[in-house]
Amino acid sequence: MAKVSQEDRETFKNSSKQYTEVINSELKKEKETLAALKKDPSIAVRKKFELAEQMCYIASLYNAINTASVKIMDNVKNNDALNDARKILYKAIIYLEEMVTNIVDSAPSDLSENMEKIQEISLEQRYFLVRKLGLAIQMVIDAFGDNSKWKWSFVELNGRFAAVAKNMFDFKNYVKAYFDPSSPENENSILYIRLLKMLLDKSAGAYRDKYELSSRRMDDMKTAIKFVLASRQVCLALNEADEGEELKKKAASWNERMKADRKSGKST
């Protein structure tokens, strides 16, 4: 790697300053919002949703700092900015988890109380935020690169994202819209469920890969199975019996594999 000149360092410093100033301003707004929440808990749902959106924006600014670093300083990543982006995205997910729950395989019927709490947030707004958050996460992962020390940590980040995306979807009401072309929520229901299936399947595979290739920890395999079962719950809600049965068999197969590994001492 070529030595970075002092001139390039100054150029980067000046370029990143504009982003840093906005980040500091946004973080100040976050503190003010949290203070307001303590005084008036009734605004918690709306404000936490907005905070999650705000964290996505801040993550994009950190990512922009890294992009400037790579461009100006001959492909030198700004790991501080990327780490800050990673932490901020966790905060976004936590705000959403506080609205609903972080339970991966929670049944739709168990979420009815949470759905009442967030009914003021439209399906379109939920879908848009899920897309925005997913894009923000992927941009940070891509910026870190394939050999990042955070490779397996991102499995958890994406898993928590997938779980909260599922738990924000009101199956009781929006499945009806899914099957009703005349419903104003029909398109968003279809798009949301398609995305949800992909996210759950991706997390199931990622946790299994983490188990197989890295940790050999049974809790990772158990989490992989939970995501398979969460996918099955979506299929059952849609009356997709055949696909649901295949996912049930898949979960059982993975469970048997886990038990065999434990018996042979290949897992902990």
DAVEN-V129561 format. One line per field, one symbol per residue. ss: DSSP state (h for helix, s for strand, l for the rest). A space follows every 50 residues. Layout:
ss = ???
//
This chain:
ss = lllllhhhhhhhhhhhhhhhhhhhhhhhhhhhhhhhhhhlhhhhhhhhhh hhhhhhhhhhhhhhhhhhhhhhllllllhhhhhhhhhhhhhhhhhhhhhl lllllllhhhhhhhhhhlllllhhhhhhhhhhhhhhhhhhhhhhllllll llhhhhhhhhhhhhhhhlllhhhhhhhhlllllllhhhhhhhhhhhhhhh hhhhhhhhhhhhhhhllhhhhhhhhhhhhhhhhhhhhlllhhhhhhhhhh hhhhhhhhhhhhhhllll
//
